[in-house]
Structure formats: C-alpha cells, structure tokens
C-alpha cells in the first residue's frame, strides 16, 4: 500500500504506565489524549526555540482533549489546560505522555 503525503493534523493515543502505591506495588493507569500533530520540522523547531520550557509546557501546547482522567470521586474530569498541568504534577506522568506523543505522532515500523 502506498503512503500518502498528507496525514491528519490531529493524533489520538493511549498513555499507559504504573505508579507505586504505599506498599510499593505498581498500580497501572491509562488515559487517552487527543493532540495536534506536529511534523518533524515543527517538533524540532519547538524543542529548540522552547529549550527552557518544560515537557509540561510542550504538551500543554499540543494537547486538545482527553478521556479516562478521573477525580477522587471517580467521576471524569473535563479537559482544561489547568487540569492537564495538575495531572502532570504527578512525577513522571508528563514524561510518559511526552514519550508516547513522540512515538505516536510519527510513522512506526510494521511487523
């Protein structure tokens, strides 16, 4: 099958990871993000020009929405940049989200 030069300007993906509980047992988590798809040149330019910005700032610029994020009451939390920044205060969640974005925004080898 041929590849098309034009791809969607958005990308959706699942972020998955674990967070240790008080007993040191890894507790899995996952949620979905919908993001603006930057091309390779845009990503490089953004990373160079925003070299003092954080991963959280990068992701706040590209995330458009989410699903699967819940509050303490187990009810879904609507997406907002403020809520995203609060979620990313959990150590490692921003980094996992950024790495997943970088993997999912581009082409991957098919087995």
Secondary structure by P-SEA (a helix, b strand, c coil): cccccccccbbbbbbbbcccccccbbbbbbbbbbbccccaaaaaaaaaaaccccaaaaaaacccccccccccccccccccaaaaaaaacccaaaaaaaaaaaaaabbbbcc
